[in-house]
Amino acid sequence: MKTPPALQPLIDDGVIDAVMRPLKSGKEAAVYVVRAGDEVRCAKVYKDMAQRSFQQRVQYQEGRKVRGSREARAIGKATKYGRKQQETAWKNTEVDALYQLRDAGVRVPEPYGYFHGVLVMELVVDAEGHSAPRLGEVDLTPDQAREYHRFLVQQVVRMLCVGLVHGDLSAYNVLVGPDGPVVIDFPQVVSAAGNNAARAMLLRDVNNLTAYLGAVAPELLDTWYGEEMWALYEAGELRPDTELTGVFVPDDTTPDLEGVRQAINDAREEALIRQQGREAAADAD
């Protein structure tokens, strides 16, 4: 196939030898199957996002560290330079998360490097060597659904133990390889300690998996793993090998802090949108 322009620098530098075929394309990125020597890998080419997408990302970016004070100020002011740095930081986040999660024992694609804005990583395949299907594309038995649920909850625990929440986990962000599920797509990963919406995102991640797999193994629908692991995390008692029960009794006396936090986040997002609108109008003048 014709080499996409974004991948030509990787061929020129000898990072990859050829582009074999496109694998998938979404709003955030296009993924290609590539050859590097005798190995077949995949290359994730990030797409530049429109202003609308930046506004949608506000809740994910809270608590993220920026590598320079100038960049942080520019992002805070939402200048043109700031939006460019925000775009760069969004792409770098997935790369950094992959290495961190791999080292923590989370089953993610093996990263091989980040070159010219392109992430080169392991191509997850099935038992026949074909590109692995998404979990949402696989027919499961009840026993498989229970086993995959147990394994994926363990992966979420390991992520949380290093302070990260996937933020967009579902049956379509999990691949099924010969050794079981592999978690993918981390550009929206959030800091568990630094993002006010982290708890809500964690519960959504776990509930997405539980709802999907619970359609095959209905007893999973009566579990509360997300709430249980977050309570242990807040108490400083969560460990990568913690044996969860799925049982959780909420404290009815606890005030609705989540509602307050969400209202604050909504106000911040609205303020940012208004500020960006004013700057756009000023640029037009």
C-alpha angles and dihedrals in degrees: 000000000000111000112249111238092242091059099046093084089056090054091046090052094046094244090125131012103209145356109238105183144323114272104188141333128208141160093280104038150349119235124207133190108236138179123232110182106305094340129092113217138159131247122209113208111196119220122224110251128228121237090261090063092053089057090052091052097056095100092051096050097056110113096016117136119237118210098228138031092231091054091047092052092047092050090048091053092044092227121164089260089046092053089051091051090046089054091050092048091050091056094043091053094070092048093050092045093051093055093044094048094044089054089049092056097254112148102244132140111284108254117224099184148296115259129176091340093311124116114216114198147148118304104228110219137184127241091280094051096254123129107287117252124238117258088247090061097053127090109227136194117226090255091052091048091052093047094047090048092051091048095046093048087054090052091051089051091052090049091050091049089063091045100258135123119194093221098199105043118155141133088282095057092055125079123203114225129174090273095046137265124001119196116224142175113053109167090111096047112139138206111257092209099035104045121073091208095051095104093050091048092049092051090048091050094051094041091052091056093042094050093049097045091037089066086070099032104031096188088072089069089071094058129100104198096144094054091044096051093045091052090051091046093052090048091051091242102110116112131176090251097043111140106225123203101199088233120121132165112199121223104241091196093064112108119240096263091154091061091051091048092049091051089052092049091049091051091050092050093048090049091051092049091051091048092050090048091053092049092048090052091048091050090050090054 
